C-alpha cells in the first residue's frame, strides 16, 4: 500500500518564532494561546500546495525549544493541549499532516530529571540517565553536553529508561493525532538506539513518518542501521546554493548523482531552507538564480519542504552568536493578507512549481540522468523509477549564463519556465530555466 509520504510536501514552521513567543520561558509563565493563530495560516499552506506541516519544537522548554523541560506538555508560551488538539483537528480537516520535532538527544539543564540527578549525588540511579562526572564532595557534577552547549545536557542512550521515555513520548503524541516525527540531532545519537525505540513506536503507528536530522556522513548507512524512514538531505542543500553562486553546475551534477544512489535505500527529506540555515534569498548571491534552486527542489526525488517565509522571498542571515537564529526565525503577521506585496512573484513561483510536482507524484522516487553539462548550463532528465509502475518523464534545463543556452532533447513542450523548442533543440534565455515534457 502506498504511504501518504509519497505525496507529502511540507510547509516547515518554527512555531516559537512564527507566533512571536517570548525568547525565554518565565518560571511563572501563564499559558498564552498562540497555537490557534497558526490555525489561521493553514489555508495559506493549502493554497501554497503543501500537504503537511513540519513543525519545530512545541513542548515546554527554557528558550529556543531545543532545551526541553517536559516532553508531555505544550510550551505555555504557545498554548496548551486543547490548542494542540484544535491545530490537529483543523489541519487534518484540510488534508494536512503534522510532523513534530522530537528533541531526544539532550534535555535542558533545568529538566526535572537532571535536577534530581544532581541533587541525588554520586552513585544514585537518577544519574544514570546522563553522563555525569563527579569531582569531589559538595561539587556539582560535570556532564556531557550537545556540541558544547552547557544548557543542553546529553542523555545516556544506553540506559533503558531513556529508551522507554523516548518511546512513550513518540507514542503519546502520535496517539494525540501527530503523523510523524523529525528526530532532532539524530546524528548525535547511536543508530542502535533508534533501532531499539522505533519498532515499539511503529507497532502502534505503522504509518508514522520518521525523519532523522543527519548533516554529514553515510546517509544510507544511518537509515539502514537506525530504522528511520529518511534523513535530511544536507548534501543536496549545500550543492544547490553553492553551485548556483559559483556558476559551477558540475557540483550540482555530482550531488544529484549521489542523491540518486540514496534512492536505492530511502527517499531523502529535501529542502533549500530550514530553521538552522541562512535563508535562501540571502544565500543566493544573484537573485535571478533563486528560481533555479526551487526548480531543483521540486523536480528531483525526495520529500520536499518549504521553510516559512521562503515562499515570499524573506531574507535572513544566520550568525554564530547568542540570538544568531533570530533573523531566520521571525514572527509572521496576523494574516496572509499582511505578507509583503513584494513577495508575490516568489509566492506565485512556489505555487506553480509545487502544483507541477503534485501533478507528477512519481517525482517522489524519480531518477535523474544528465543530458548536457557545462559550467553554467545543466540539462537533466527525470523519470519514473521502474518500481513505481507509473510512467513519467520531465526534462529540466538550468542556464546561469548571460547568453541564451541551447541543449538537445526530445520534448513536446514547455510546462514551466521559458524556452523555445524546435526540432529537438531547446533554447533557454540567459539566467533562465525551463521544465519540459
C-alpha angles and dihedrals in degrees: 000000000000115000120232087240089072086077100031122130113168134212102212114215130180099208100196090057099033092053096043097243121178112272093236131032112243111224088234094041114158117217112270111196101223100138092077087063087064087058087063088063099050093093088054089056091050093047089049086059099245122138103202148026119241100199129200119222117319101167125102109286140159099243131329095020097254092088095072121198099176125013093193101058134064113246106262089225086067103034139261141289093284089057090051091049090052092050092051093047094049094044094049091047087061094045094255120142121212125222117188130212111242117198102197104144094073145357134219118277089244093055108132092234092056092046089051091050092052093046093047093060133210118345097015116136090234089069093060090077088072140032102260128176116197115204104181148325112309093007121120114242127256114236141193112259138195106265093328097305105140092203092060114072115198117231123230102246092190091068115095091218091061091052090049092049094051092046092050093048094049093047093044095059095039087055087050090059107274115139101208151339139252106208107218116221089358088161090066092057122076109259088229090065092061089046088058096046106039100061090060090048094048092047088072099027110032094166095055115122114224120190123178125214104238121162107176138014138038104347096182092046091053092050091050095047097042104038096230118144096232147342133225112274101228092155092064093041091056095043093051098058095032094052092047094048094047093039086232107133090173086079092054092045090054091050091049089054091054089044089057093054090055090062089071086071109021146342110257125227102244132202144153094206140023143158094281103051140063110275118265094241089056096041096052106080095198110049090204087072099053090092090055090061091052092047091056093046093052101039102049131069120282146082099276130207132193116211113229112264094022088089089067096038099255115178127219137156120217112219129193097237140086105297091012092134095055095092092056095043104052130161114261123226124261097266139009088253087068094060114117112275090220088069096061096096091052090046091051090050092052091050092049095050095041089050089051091053093048089053088055105042090165086077087082089082100017123145121228126217125186115237101176132000134189132148092271102021130064127173119182137174118221117197142173115276113239093244095063095065091216127110120236142146135173131173119212125196122191120189120187095168127103091236128063116269129217126205134173122242138130108247137151098220151308119299098175137005126017129302143134116230123199132154095339094315122116118200117195121185123243112290088005136126138198141192114207138177 
